[in-house]
Amino acid sequence: MSTVKLSNITIAQFEAFLAYMGCEKVDSGNTGHFKWKRQGSIRAVVFQTHIEPIPEFVIANNLRNIGITKKQFKDWLKAQNKKEK
């Protein structure tokens, strides 16, 4: 059984998860960053547009910002992997 790691997450995967969790993409101008906001969160989710895969620490920090655990994210990834097969 393969384990899900946070070290190989693509921008598309992370954006799909954020949309699934009810986050909305915010126009961040021409800054080279994607910005997402979730109602009730103190901070926005921000990550660079040109670094892929997204560094693990960026994902972990952003999950913490919106109140999502790593386990919830990994469970979602596992479900997505099953859908693809």
Backbone as CSV, one residue per row, in Angstrom:
resi,resn,N_x,N_y,N_z,CA_x,CA_y,CA_z,C_x,C_y,C_z
1,MET,0.843,-1.178,0.000,0.000,0.000,0.000,0.886,1.238,0.000
2,SER,0.643,2.142,-0.912,1.470,3.348,-0.973,0.967,4.379,0.033
3,THR,1.909,5.117,0.592,1.540,6.158,1.536,1.484,7.494,0.819
4,VAL,0.637,8.344,1.310,0.492,9.669,0.721,1.464,10.603,1.420
5,LYS,2.252,11.308,0.635,3.232,12.235,1.194,2.892,13.655,0.760
6,LEU,3.239,14.591,1.601,3.006,15.994,1.281,4.112,16.575,0.424
7,SER,5.102,15.791,0.090,6.262,16.319,-0.629,6.105,16.357,-2.145
8,ASN,5.062,15.757,-2.686,4.901,15.718,-4.147,3.553,16.257,-4.592
9,ILE,3.062,17.273,-3.928,1.741,17.821,-4.229,1.868,18.889,-5.309
10,THR,1.102,18.716,-6.367,1.138,19.690,-7.454,0.240,20.885,-7.115
11,ILE,0.437,21.959,-7.843,-0.393,23.143,-7.666,-1.853,22.802,-7.966
12,ALA,-2.091,22.040,-9.017,-3.458,21.664,-9.392,-4.135,20.855,-8.281
13,GLN,-3.415,19.925,-7.679,-3.981,19.124,-6.597,-4.347,20.005,-5.408
14,PHE,-3.436,20.903,-5.037,-3.665,21.739,-3.870,-4.822,22.704,-4.118
15,GLU,-4.893,23.247,-5.332,-6.000,24.148,-5.653,-7.342,23.402,-5.658
16,ALA,-7.362,22.168,-6.141,-8.589,21.367,-6.125,-9.034,21.114,-4.683
17,PHE,-8.081,20.837,-3.810,-8.405,20.619,-2.405,-8.951,21.891,-1.767
18,LEU,-8.308,23.016,-2.039,-8.764,24.277,-1.459,-10.196,24.593,-1.901
19,ALA,-10.489,24.375,-3.178,-11.843,24.602,-3.680,-12.828,23.650,-2.992
20,TYR,-12.440,22.397,-2.824,-13.268,21.405,-2.155,-13.580,21.817,-0.712
21,MET,-12.610,22.450,-0.047,-12.772,22.869,1.345,-13.496,24.201,1.479
22,GLY,-13.953,24.765,0.380,-14.733,25.993,0.444,-13.921,27.268,0.387
23,CYS,-12.683,27.165,-0.015,-11.847,28.360,-0.158,-12.143,29.008,-1.507
24,GLU,-11.934,30.314,-1.565,-12.144,31.050,-2.803,-10.836,31.687,-3.238
25,LYS,-10.565,31.616,-4.530,-9.355,32.216,-5.069,-9.530,33.732,-5.107
26,VAL,-8.527,34.433,-4.615,-8.549,35.888,-4.553,-7.545,36.414,-5.564
27,ASP,-7.914,37.485,-6.237,-6.979,38.101,-7.184,-5.829,38.715,-6.400
28,SER,-4.635,38.196,-6.611,-3.465,38.716,-5.905,-2.632,39.616,-6.802
29,GLY,-3.203,40.028,-7.916,-2.466,40.890,-8.837,-1.414,40.096,-9.577
30,ASN,-0.396,40.749,-9.992,0.688,40.111,-10.732,1.879,39.921,-9.798
31,THR,1.691,39.125,-8.738,2.716,38.981,-7.710,3.508,37.689,-7.806
32,GLY,3.077,36.761,-8.634,3.752,35.467,-8.703,3.298,34.514,-7.618
33,HIS,2.177,34.829,-6.966,1.636,33.997,-5.907,0.147,33.761,-6.154
34,PHE,-0.311,32.582,-5.742,-1.735,32.302,-5.693,-2.202,32.632,-4.287
35,LYS,-3.393,33.193,-4.165,-3.937,33.554,-2.867,-5.358,33.027,-2.777
36,TRP,-5.629,32.277,-1.732,-6.952,31.705,-1.486,-7.402,32.116,-0.090
37,LYS,-8.692,32.319,0.093,-9.219,32.712,1.388,-10.386,31.820,1.761
38,ARG,-10.452,31.503,3.034,-11.560,30.685,3.552,-12.274,31.477,4.630
39,GLN,-13.589,31.495,4.561,-14.362,32.244,5.541,-14.067,31.719,6.941
40,GLY,-13.814,32.626,7.851,-13.512,32.258,9.221,-12.030,32.088,9.505
41,SER,-11.204,32.088,8.469,-9.762,31.951,8.659,-9.139,33.321,8.890
42,ILE,-8.147,33.347,9.735,-7.459,34.595,10.041,-6.525,34.988,8.901
43,ARG,-5.853,34.004,8.333,-4.891,34.268,7.268,-5.307,33.604,5.970
44,ALA,-4.848,34.185,4.895,-5.098,33.609,3.573,-4.076,32.510,3.295
45,VAL,-4.410,31.652,2.365,-3.485,30.629,1.881,-2.720,31.260,0.716
46,VAL,-1.400,31.257,0.805,-0.579,31.870,-0.231,0.544,30.900,-0.592
47,PHE,0.734,30.699,-1.908,1.864,29.887,-2.369,2.286,30.372,-3.744
48,GLN,3.527,30.103,-4.083,4.093,30.618,-5.329,3.540,29.888,-6.549
49,THR,3.455,30.629,-7.641,2.883,30.081,-8.873,3.891,29.284,-9.693
50,HIS,5.146,29.410,-9.405,6.169,28.816,-10.269,6.981,27.707,-9.611
51,ILE,6.634,27.314,-8.401,7.370,26.227,-7.730,6.456,25.016,-7.632
52,GLU,6.859,23.956,-8.355,6.069,22.730,-8.350,7.011,21.538,-8.330
53,PRO,6.804,20.576,-7.442,5.726,20.494,-6.481,5.875,21.557,-5.379
54,ILE,4.772,21.820,-4.707,4.770,22.807,-3.624,5.576,22.231,-2.466
55,PRO,6.491,23.009,-1.887,7.270,22.498,-0.750,6.358,22.069,0.410
56,GLU,6.768,20.997,1.057,5.950,20.410,2.124,5.654,21.409,3.236
57,PHE,6.630,22.225,3.623,6.405,23.169,4.714,5.373,24.229,4.323
58,VAL,5.276,24.570,3.044,4.288,25.550,2.581,2.885,24.955,2.718
59,ILE,2.742,23.699,2.332,1.442,23.030,2.461,1.049,22.922,3.929
60,ALA,1.977,22.472,4.776,1.684,22.313,6.204,1.275,23.644,6.837
61,ASN,1.995,24.709,6.528,1.657,26.026,7.089,0.297,26.503,6.615
62,ASN,0.004,26.306,5.342,-1.271,26.759,4.803,-2.445,25.936,5.334
63,LEU,-2.254,24.651,5.526,-3.310,23.831,6.126,-3.615,24.336,7.535
64,ARG,-2.570,24.654,8.272,-2.732,25.177,9.627,-3.492,26.511,9.597
65,ASN,-3.193,27.354,8.615,-3.850,28.661,8.506,-5.358,28.551,8.337
66,ILE,-5.818,27.509,7.646,-7.265,27.372,7.419,-7.904,26.331,8.339
67,GLY,-7.145,25.819,9.289,-7.703,24.912,10.287,-7.963,23.503,9.802
68,ILE,-7.154,23.032,8.868,-7.285,21.677,8.333,-6.075,20.863,8.786
69,THR,-6.319,19.622,9.176,-5.205,18.776,9.605,-4.548,18.099,8.401
70,LYS,-3.324,17.672,8.602,-2.627,16.927,7.548,-3.379,15.641,7.235
71,LYS,-3.951,15.026,8.264,-4.692,13.781,8.060,-5.898,14.011,7.146
72,GLN,-6.624,15.103,7.353,-7.770,15.400,6.494,-7.315,15.564,5.044
73,PHE,-6.210,16.255,4.854,-5.684,16.463,3.510,-5.248,15.143,2.887
74,LYS,-4.551,14.318,3.654,-4.097,13.020,3.145,-5.272,12.104,2.818
75,ASP,-6.311,12.143,3.644,-7.506,11.337,3.369,-8.152,11.773,2.059
76,TRP,-8.210,13.083,1.822,-8.766,13.597,0.567,-7.913,13.135,-0.614
77,LEU,-6.595,13.195,-0.463,-5.702,12.748,-1.538,-5.909,11.271,-1.848
78,LYS,-6.046,10.451,-0.808,-6.276,9.020,-1.010,-7.571,8.790,-1.779
79,ALA,-8.611,9.532,-1.418,-9.893,9.397,-2.107,-9.761,9.808,-3.574
80,GLN,-9.004,10.846,-3.845,-8.801,11.290,-5.220,-8.021,10.248,-6.018
81,ASN,-7.026,9.637,-5.387,-6.235,8.598,-6.053,-7.106,7.399,-6.407
82,LYS,-8.050,7.054,-5.519,-8.948,5.932,-5.798,-9.864,6.249,-6.966
83,LYS,-10.320,7.519,-7.061,-11.193,7.929,-8.162,-10.488,7.802,-9.508
84,GLU,-9.175,8.112,-9.505,-8.394,8.092,-10.743,-8.164,6.684,-11.251
85,LYS,-8.194,5.701,-10.374,-7.908,4.313,-10.777,-9.075,3.622,-11.339
